[in-house]
Amino acid sequence: MVSYMWVGMYGGNRSLALALILLTTVAAPFTIPLSLEALLGATVELDVAAMMGRMLTMIAVPAVLGMVVNDATRGWGERVLSPALGPAARALLVVIITANSTGMAPYLATVTVETFCVAGFVLAFATGGFALGCLLARALGRDAADTVTACFCCGIRNISAGAVIAAQFFPGPAVFAVMMGTLFQQVLAGLMGKALGRLVDASEG
C-alpha cells in the first residue's frame, strides 16, 4: 500500500492505484515463482494459500474497509480522516524502512566492489520501474493523474515479500539487494513525485 500513499500525495488516480494493487496482490503468489524460474532458473515452492492469506489481511482487507468507511461517511474519510492520518502513516513508513534495512548491516561492514556493483544494478533496476510506468502511461495516451499512478505502481514493489523469499531460498547477499531496493524505491519515489507533481499542476492549470 506504500504506492497508494505516494499516489495520493502527488495527485494520482487513487481508484486505479487501488485496483492495480489488489490485482498484483492476488497474482503475486503465482507471478513470483514464475518470474524467479524464468530469470534465475530457480524453483521456489511457496505456500500459496498462506501467502494469499497474509496479503489479503495486510492489503486487500484494509483497502476494502477504507472504501466502505469512505462510502458510508459520504467522502468524510477521504476529506478529513485521510489527511489527518497522513503524517502518522509517513512516520510509520520511515520506521518500517529503517527496521527492514537493519538486515543490510553485515554486508555494509565489509564493502567490496561487488557490493557497489549490486547497489548500482538495484538502483538502475528500480529507476527502470518508474520510467517504464511513465512511458507506458504516455504511450497509451493517459492523463497526468493516470501517469502518476502508473509510475508509482510500477516503480514501488512488495519488498516485504521479496525479503522473506530472499532470506528463505537464496544466499545472504540476496537480502542485501532486496534491502537496497527498499531504500532506492523511496528516494526515487520522492524525486519522481516532485517531477510528476509539476505535471499534474500543469494539466490542471
N, C-alpha and C positions, 0 to 999 in steps of 0.2 A: 504493500500500500504506500510505500515511500514515493513511488512515481505519481500517485494520485495527489499527494501533498504538493509536490512540485508543480503539477499541472494546475492545481487550484491557485497557487501563489502567483503564477505568471499568465493567468487568463486563458487557460486551455479549455477544451471541451471536456467537462467532467463526466458527462454521461458516456461519451466514447471511451474515456480512460477507464471508467469502471467496467464497461463491457469487455475491454481488452484484458484487463486484469483478471476478471472472472474466467475468461476464455483460456488464458495461459495457465491459470491455476488448475483448471480441470485437465488441461492437456499435459502439464508438466510431468506427471508420473510416467507418461508414455514417451514424450519427446526427449527427456533427459537420457534414458538408456539408449535410445536410437541414435542420438547425436554423439554420444560417447563412443558407441560402436563404430559409427561412420568416420569420426575424426581420429580416434585413437586405437581402434581395433580392440577396445576393452569391453568386456561383457560385465555389466553391473546388474546384480539381482536386487531389485528393490521390493519392499513390501508395499505394493501399490495401494492397497486398502488403507493401511496405516498412514501413508504419506498423504493420500487424498483427504483422510480424516483430519490430519493436522492442518492442512492448507484450508480446508473448509472452515475449521474452527478459528484459525488466525486471520483469514482474509474474507472468505465468502460470507460467513455469518455476520461479522461486524458490518460489512458493506450493506447487506440486506437490512439489518437493523437500522442503520443510518438512513437508508431510503424510507423505511417505514416511519421513523420518527419525523423526518422532514415532511413527508406527505401528511402525516397525522396532525402536525402543527402548522400546516399550510405555509411551509417555507421558513418558519422560525428557526429551524435547525441550521439552515444554511446562512441565514441573515445574521443571527445572533450567536448561536451556540458554536458554530464552526470558527468564527473569528476569535471568540473568547478562549477556545481551547487551543488555537493555533500556536501561540508561544510555548505552551507546555509541551505540545507534540514535537515541536522543533528541538526543544531542550532534551526531551527523551531520546530523540534521534541521535543527538550528539553522544549521549551516554551509551546507547546501544552500539554505535560505531566504535567508540573507544573500547568498550568491553570486548567486542569481536576482534578488534585489532591487536589485542594482547597476544593472540596466537602467533603474531609475527616476530615477537621478541627474540626467540632463539636464533632466527635466521638473520636478524639485523645485528646480532652480536659479532658475527664474523662475515662482514660484507665482502663479496667476491665479484669478479667480473660477471660471473653467471647471474648473480643477484641483480646487477644493473640491467643485464640483457632481459631477464624475466620481467623486471619492472617496466622496461621500455616497451616490451611486447604487450603487456597488460594495458599500458597507457594507450598504445595505438589501437588495440582491440576495443577498449572502452570508448575511445573517441569515434571509432568507426561505427559503433552502435548509434550514437547520437546523430552522426552525419547521415547514416542510412535512413533513419526515421524522417529527417528533414527532407531528404531527396525524394523519398517515396511519396510523401505528402504533396510536395510541389509537383512531382511528375503526374500525380493523379488530379491535380488542379484543386486541391483542398484549400480552405481559407486559413487565415492565420491561427485561429483557435485550434483547428484540427492539426495544423503543423506543429504547434506546441505539444499537443497530446502525443502525436506520433514520435516526436523527438524524445520525450521523456520515457514513454513506454518501451521504445526500442533500446534506449541507452541505459536504463536502470534495470538491473536483473535481480533475480532472487538469490542474493548472496548467502542467506542463511542455509538454503538447501544445498548450495554449492559447497559451503564449508563442511556440512555434515558428510556429503558424498566424498569430498577430498580427504577428510580425516579417516573415513572408514575403508575406502577402497584404494587409495593412492599413497605414494611416499610423502613424507613430511613436507618437502618443498612445495607440493601442490597446495597446501594450506596457505603458504606464504603468497602464492599467486592469487588465490581467492581473496585474501585479506587486502592485498594491494588493490584489487578491483573495487573493494568497498570504499577505500579512500579516494581513488581516482574518480569513481562514479559521482560522488557527492561534490567534489571540486568542479568537475566538468559540468555537472548539473547547474551549479551556481553561475558559471561562465556562460553556458548556453542560455540560461534563464534571462540573464541581462540582455543578451542579443535578441532573444525571442520576445522579450517584453517590449522592446522598441518596435518590433514588427507588429505586435498586437496593437500598440498605441497608434502606429501609423495607419493601420487598417481601420481603426475606429475613428480616427481623425479625418 
